[in-house]
Amino acid sequence: MSEFWKIAGAIVLPNVGGVINGRVTRKNLNPWYKGLKFPSYRPPNWIFPPMWSSLYSSMGYASYLVWRDGGGFSGDAQLPLIAYGAQLALNWAWTPIFFGQHNIKGGLINIIALTTAAATCGALFYKVNKIAGYLFIPYIAWLSFATFLNYDIYRLNCLESKEDTKTEKPTKEK
């Protein structure tokens, strides 16, 4: 198999999950997502598809570099590629949790685990191929931002709404 097809396959793989999850997201934008409260720094919705496409493509290429330089699935690349698969599974799981189940807290728990797994994966990639490790830096930065965004959406819609519904119980005076 030519190098072109190996690279293309590595780039396409993470994007497949992105395309599938894009459908889940679009189905739940209106009315659920649009009805949520958001922090002022939330980016416009149109930024997410190109951002994720570029991040998926760069992480896919990084996985190819590690696979190539680390001896495939049985060489030094084995652990980094397992970490890659784990973080990719967590990545793909976030959308069905957050958008599909409307589970903001579950999405927050997932994205914290995802960001940790992605940072671990990036560090492991760096040990095999420095460029592959560097390619994870924008991804980890975006995930960090997305984690704060997910937390603030949780805070505004779940924590503050609980505070709003609490009623003080009258105290008995003796």
Helices and strands as residue ranges (DSSP letters): H 3-28, G 33-35, G 45-47, H 48-69, H 78-95, I 96-100, H 104-128, H 130-154, I 155-159, H 160-165
